[in-house]
Amino acid sequence: MKVCGDCMLRTTCRIAGKKDYCHDLCYGYGFFHGSTGIGGIWGLADIPEGLRGN
């Protein structure tokens, strides 16, 4: 499992950056980014790449 440093929740999440908890199987990451990292709510919002802030 990879630690998700690109998660949009990283500034507010209590476990962000903790290798035992912050990974691609996290519920919040899956919800916002999807299983591929480009889907989920973030992908459905259809926000242009230049405005995403990542």
N, CA, C and O of each residue as an XYZ file, in Angstrom:
216
protein
N       0.844     -1.192      0.000
C       0.000      0.000      0.000
C       0.878      1.240      0.000
O       1.901      1.296      0.681
N       0.471      2.204     -0.754
C       1.242      3.443     -0.820
C       0.637      4.498      0.101
O      -0.581      4.571      0.263
N       1.495      5.306      0.696
C       1.022      6.438      1.493
C       0.554      7.507      0.533
O       1.244      7.836     -0.432
N      -0.620      8.047      0.799
C      -1.253      8.983     -0.131
C      -0.937     10.428      0.232
O      -1.665     11.050      1.005
N       0.130     10.955     -0.317
C       0.504     12.337     -0.085
C      -0.253     13.310     -0.961
O      -0.170     14.523     -0.768
N      -1.001     12.776     -1.935
C      -1.758     13.630     -2.837
C      -3.237     13.709     -2.476
O      -4.020     14.277     -3.237
N      -3.630     13.163     -1.352
C      -5.037     13.140     -0.948
C      -5.541     14.556     -0.663
O      -4.858     15.347     -0.014
N      -6.732     14.862     -1.150
C      -7.279     16.204     -0.925
C      -7.669     16.440      0.534
O      -7.948     17.575      0.921
N      -7.690     15.386      1.343
C      -8.010     15.518      2.766
C      -6.769     15.696      3.633
O      -6.881     15.806      4.854
N      -5.592     15.726      3.023
C      -4.338     15.722      3.792
C      -4.169     16.904      4.752
O      -3.430     16.793      5.730
N      -4.833     18.021      4.494
C      -4.683     19.175      5.383
C      -5.615     19.117      6.588
O      -5.404     19.843      7.559
N      -6.640     18.268      6.546
C      -7.603     18.202      7.644
C      -7.685     16.839      8.310
O      -8.301     16.711      9.368
N      -7.089     15.835      7.726
C      -7.193     14.470      8.242
C      -6.233     14.248      9.414
O      -5.071     14.651      9.358
N      -6.727     13.603     10.475
C      -5.903     13.331     11.654
C      -4.806     12.315     11.384
O      -3.752     12.358     12.019
N      -5.042     11.398     10.445
C      -4.078     10.325     10.199
C      -3.252     10.524      8.930
O      -2.518      9.624      8.521
N      -3.368     11.680      8.313
C      -2.630     11.946      7.068
C      -1.127     11.812      7.288
O      -0.563     12.415      8.201
N      -0.499     11.022      6.445
C       0.946     10.839      6.505
C       1.412      9.717      7.412
O       2.588      9.355      7.369
N       0.530      9.148      8.237
C       0.905      8.028      9.111
C       0.853      6.742      8.297
O      -0.220      6.339      7.849
N       1.990      6.099      8.100
C       2.094      4.997      7.155
C       1.206      3.790      7.497
O       0.831      3.036      6.599
N       0.872      3.599      8.754
C       0.008      2.474      9.112
C      -1.460      2.734      8.810
O      -2.253      1.794      8.767
N      -1.834      3.981      8.600
C      -3.241      4.326      8.415
C      -3.535      5.055      7.113
O      -4.596      4.858      6.521
N      -2.624      5.883      6.665
C      -2.845      6.700      5.472
C      -2.356      5.951      4.233
O      -1.162      5.934      3.933
N      -3.298      5.334      3.521
C      -2.951      4.561      2.334
C      -4.115      4.545      1.357
O      -5.176      5.106      1.632
N      -3.912      3.905      0.227
C      -4.915      3.920     -0.832
C      -6.186      3.131     -0.514
O      -7.139      3.182     -1.292
N      -6.230      2.410      0.593
C      -7.447      1.702      1.000
C      -8.269      2.494      2.017
O      -9.288      2.002      2.501
N      -7.844      3.699      2.340
C      -8.556      4.572      3.266
C      -9.932      4.906      2.682
O     -10.045      5.170      1.485
N     -10.970      4.898      3.512
C     -12.324      5.190      3.049
C     -12.424      6.588      2.440
O     -12.997      6.759      1.364
N     -11.878      7.566      3.115
C     -11.934      8.946      2.621
C     -11.240      9.106      1.279
O     -11.753      9.783      0.388
N     -10.066      8.480      1.132
C      -9.337      8.544     -0.138
C     -10.155      7.892     -1.244
O     -10.278      8.447     -2.335
N     -10.713      6.723     -0.970
C     -11.521      6.031     -1.967
C     -12.755      6.814     -2.366
O     -13.130      6.837     -3.538
N     -13.386      7.453     -1.399
C     -14.590      8.233     -1.665
C     -14.293      9.430     -2.567
O     -15.002      9.670     -3.544
N     -13.252     10.170     -2.236
C     -12.925     11.376     -3.003
C     -12.159     11.104     -4.290
O     -12.399     11.769     -5.298
N     -11.234     10.134     -4.276
C     -10.348      9.905     -5.413
C     -10.670      8.644     -6.207
O     -10.169      8.488     -7.321
N     -11.478      7.750     -5.679
C     -11.751      6.481     -6.353
C     -10.595      5.510     -6.205
O      -9.546      5.860     -5.665
N     -10.788      4.297     -6.683
C      -9.748      3.280     -6.528
C      -8.529      3.536     -7.406
O      -7.451      3.013     -7.124
N      -8.678      4.323     -8.452
C      -7.563      4.610     -9.347
C      -6.845      5.911     -9.007
O      -5.762      6.181     -9.525
N      -7.449      6.715     -8.136
C      -6.851      8.000     -7.779
C      -7.345      9.151     -8.636
O      -7.025     10.307     -8.361
N      -8.124      8.852     -9.675
C      -8.640      9.906    -10.549
C     -10.164      9.895    -10.655
O     -10.738     10.707    -11.380
N     -10.812      8.996     -9.951
C     -12.268      8.888    -10.009
C     -12.919      9.460     -8.765
O     -12.527     10.522     -8.280
N     -13.908      8.757     -8.254
C     -14.610      9.195     -7.058
C     -15.309     10.527     -7.246
O     -15.532     10.963     -8.375
N     -15.653     11.171     -6.151
C     -16.331     12.468     -6.191
C     -15.470     13.502     -6.900
O     -15.983     14.339     -7.644
N     -14.187     13.447     -6.674
C     -13.254     14.407     -7.290
C     -13.292     14.284     -8.809
O     -13.267     15.291     -9.517
N     -13.351     13.059     -9.308
C     -13.404     12.844    -10.748
C     -14.766     13.197    -11.335
O     -14.844     13.725    -12.444
N     -15.839     12.908    -10.599
C     -17.186     13.217    -11.074
C     -17.466     14.718    -11.118
O     -18.319     15.169    -11.882
N     -16.758     15.483    -10.309
C     -16.974     16.932    -10.259
C     -16.541     17.604    -11.564
O     -16.956     18.725    -11.857
N     -15.706     16.917    -12.344
C     -15.235     17.414    -13.642
C     -14.563     18.785    -13.537
O     -14.783     19.671    -14.362
N     -13.740     18.931    -12.502
C     -12.988     20.170    -12.299
C     -11.771     20.146    -13.219
O     -11.037     19.158    -13.227
N     -11.540     21.191    -13.983
C     -10.372     21.208    -14.876
C      -9.067     21.013    -14.110
O      -8.926     21.472    -12.976
N      -8.130     20.337    -14.734
C      -6.843     20.005    -14.102
C      -6.139     21.224    -13.521
O      -5.546     21.116    -12.447
N      -6.177     22.352    -14.166
C      -5.492     23.544    -13.688
C      -6.107     24.168    -12.434
O      -5.464     24.977    -11.766
N      -7.326     23.802    -12.119
C      -8.003     24.376    -10.957
C      -8.062     23.437     -9.756
O      -8.611     23.808     -8.718
N      -7.520     22.254     -9.872
C      -7.624     21.253     -8.807
C      -6.773     21.549     -7.590
O      -7.108     21.093     -6.496
N      -5.707     22.280     -7.729
C      -4.884     22.643     -6.579
C      -3.927     21.566     -6.132
O      -3.335     21.696     -5.061
N      -3.745     20.500     -6.907
C      -2.798     19.442     -6.540
C      -1.465     19.707     -7.125
O      -0.537     18.923     -6.925
